């Protein structure tokens, strides 16, 4: 069974601080997606990484896919209150007949003013 | 495009009543997913359809839950009879590929008293 573990589970920081959250698995994924979910809304896709070692930047957010495609990290520089939310990673498996995303439980981030 | 549409947004019902949740996916997407989200268990995949056919329903809790997709633009998730432990936020999502980027609806917050 494929599992994605996210850490930390909860994170509370002050505005302006930097942070990194992690998404780890013992399984290889063909792609890795990061979503952010704000209270009262559904998750919204931030980025998809598909190549081992790939790094993608989205303004102050930097996403990295591990070389072995088993793990990923999300780094936020100079966090803002608008970054508050639940960050979910999801792994894509294009092998086999049952092709679906495997979801982590998320990291709940609170950025305080 | 209007995005994924779900109705109702909120549902409060009494134990034992039938509940029907509705979803309209994004036009052109051929995969549709029903999720349940709770604080304790996070985002759980209940069932997903590919080209209107149920592919994986292993996440459906028990026989009280059923889902249908009569055509490419409509799906329902039914709970009969409902129980207090079914209280959660239910999300519908659609994608072009089953393991691809998913677009979520706003969710239905279900409360069973």
Interface residues (C-beta under 8 A of the other chain):
Chain A: X30 X31 X33 X40 X41 X42 X43 X44 X45 X48 X88 X90 X92 X93 X94 X98 X99 X100 X101 X103 X104 X105 X106
Chain B: X4 X33 X42 X43 X45 X48 X55 X56 X91 X93 X97 X98 X99 X100 X101 X102 X103 X104 X105 X106 X107
